[in-house]
Structure formats: C-alpha cells, structure tokens
Amino acid sequence: MPVPSASVAIERPCLYLVATPIGNLADITVRALQMIAQCDLLLAEDTRTTARLLDHYGIARTAQALHEHNEREQAPGLAQRIRTQNLAAVLVSDAGTPLLSDPGFPLIQAALAANITLRPVPGASAALAALSVAGLPSDRFCFEGFLPAREAAARTRLERLVTEDRTLIFYESPRRVGRTLALLQAVFGADRPACVGRELTKLHETHYRGPLAEVALRVAADPYGATGEFVVLVGPAPASALAVHEVRRVLQILAPQVSRRTAIELTAIILGRSRNEVYAVALREPEGGSTELSIAQGAGDTDAASRSDGRWKAP
C-alpha cells in the first residue's frame, strides 16, 4: 500500500514523536506515514517491528534502534547529531504513542537540553482505545502503565490507589494478567467494576466487562485468555471506600495522642459520621491485637472495647 504522495511540512532541527498502529496496520495517519518516509533519521524501539510497517506501506528505508537497553547511552549523542546536522528525526515505538510505557524519555530530555523542537504526530494509543469502549467513567482517568514485576511491589502500588476516584488504566502481559487480576480483587474488592481489553484492533480482539471477580473468571476460562496484550481498566473507588480511608486517616493521626474511645468520638465529630461507623473501621485491640472490630458488633460494643486507655493501634 503506497504512502500518499502529498508532501508534509518538516521542521529542522526537530524531533517528531510519531504514533504507530497498536495492531491493525490501517490505524495510522497520512501525516505519520509521510513523516516516516520523509524524515532524515528514523529511530525505532524494534527495527524488525518497524520494518513490517515500512514494508506494508512500501517505504524503502532503514531505522536505527533506540530501546530501553541503549537509550541512556545513545540519547546525548543523538540529540547532538540532530542539532548539529540540522535533522528532522522521527521516534516510533513498537506500537502506539511513544513514551507511554515505551522507551524514549532520555532522548526527550536530551533533545530539550539541546534546544531541539519536539512535535507530536498523534495517533493510536492502547490506553485511550480501551478506555473509549470500557463502559467506565472516561471524563477523568489515571494511566498507571505496567505494575512492578514483583508481587509485593505491585501490591504496594495498588494500595496507594485504593481511594483513587478516577478510572485506572494498566497495561499487562499475558503471563501476569491472572496475577494482576487477583491482586486487584484483593486490594480493591471483588465487586469493583472493571474491563479487560485483549488484542485491541486485532483479529481476536476481546473485551471482558463486569465486576473484577467475574472478569477474572472469564479471562481464565477463555482459551485465548493467556495470549496477546492486555489493557486492564478499573472503575473509580466508590464513595464508601473514600469514607473508610478518611476515617482511618484521622484515627491514625489521633492514635498516639488520645485513648481509643476519645479517638473514635473525635473522629466522628471531625468527619460528621456516627460513632458506629467510625468504630466499624477496623480499630484493633491494644498492644497489637489482631482482632478487627466488625460493623456487626454495634454501638454498644464501642464502649466495652474502649474502656482501656492503654496503648492501642489505629487501623
């Protein structure tokens, strides 16, 4: 398929960040193709992947590799070359918009330091494509990219997002998507609404929507559920989660200063909530006791459990 013949305005020296298809090779703009064909220097995350795109559109040129393993070493020299040789350079990743969970940031920093103009050539983005069809709130969202590979670090990251009131977007690999969905349930709750998009714009594109527990089961039951590339979206924290977080925050502030009973009463006053509600937010026994107080215990138990003014620990 030939590139449209119309020329495109090119600045020099300049670094263009060009979005490429995330699956379907037709999902690329005319301007992007023209920039790739007419630039002086083409930088690619994986030259083999980019070669397939070039071959598809009959663009006869080669690309220079710039990836996570060499970009910090290569970036200063490339920026200097673009500047001194007055080049129009194009940066592409394997798929989608450069820098979004892809290499390129060190080159951007080096280009800015060298006073090189940066220009975006917008196009495909897996995060935005998945968000548009997820059925989750899209007016405000938070892109988190890939979670850490180690489970403990991934859990810590998610725990910081428990009260996030925007839709969350994660990227995930097929070998870790099951683990990630299990962690999301453990941290956010099995009922939090979610959507998992697999193989977006490709032949086997699939979307799994529903509560996290249901989505996880559907992904696990799908014969293709462990293949392809995944975008995982989680709906905003419900008001109840935000309320619990705020109660815990105030209790933790008061814990070193006053008795448990006083902390409960002050928290209820400060936040305008009932003592029952505050009491139900996991106040622990003195001296590190492990029993979590349940909402089912009721208001009468608040006094009994709060008689001691000894040391205690907020949730």
Secondary structure by P-SEA (a helix, b strand, c coil): cccccbbbbbbccccccccccccccccccaaaaaaaacccbbbbccaaaaaaaaaaacccbbbbbbccccccccaaaaaaaaaccccbbbbbccccccccccccaaaaaaaaaabbbbbbbccccaaaaaaacccccccbbbbbccccccaaaaaaaaaaacccccbbbbbbccccaaaaaaaaaaaccccccbbbbccccccbbbbbbccaaaaaaaaaacccccccbbbbbbccccaaaaaaaaaaaaaaaacccccaaaaaaaaaaaacccaaaaaaccccccccccbbbbccccccccccccccccccccc
